[in-house]
Amino acid sequence: MTILEVIMHPFRQAVEARDSAAIEALLADDVVFTSPVAHKPYSGKPITAAILRAVMRVFEDFRYVREFDAGSDHALVFEATVNGKKITGCDFLHTDENGRIDDLMVMVRPLSAANALAEAMAAQFPQIQSEALSGRHS
């Protein structure tokens, strides 16, 4: 095990492994997800997990490039491509007393890439809603 593996946040490990079950297991039941492309936050594990699965479908060449840890607050800087647009963003995580993520806010730049992300996620939203309501996913 390297030093990087020791300090790497479990969410980062799960995302980099594209392990949607591990990602979902890290979420608190009452998690609040604040999207960079939606006006209101989403509440609850089912919708948040469905959104994160959709993000894994639309992001290409995803990689984390930096990680910051301040106790129960974490920041994970990433780079990816969405519909040909290079995007840089940050996942801001807060963990509860049980180590589960109870707050997840994502910010992205530049605006052209944020717009491409909004379009790509809008196309995914019927599947997101279906997965969140049924509790099943593909």
Secondary structure, DSSP 8 states (H G I E B T S, - for coil): --HHHHHS-HHHHHHHTT-HHHHHHTEEEEEEEE-SS-SS-EESHHHHHHHHHHHHHH-EEEEEEEEEEETTEEEEEEEEEETTEEEEEEEEEEE-TTS-EEEEEEEEE-HHHHHHHHHHHHHHHHHHHHHHHHS---
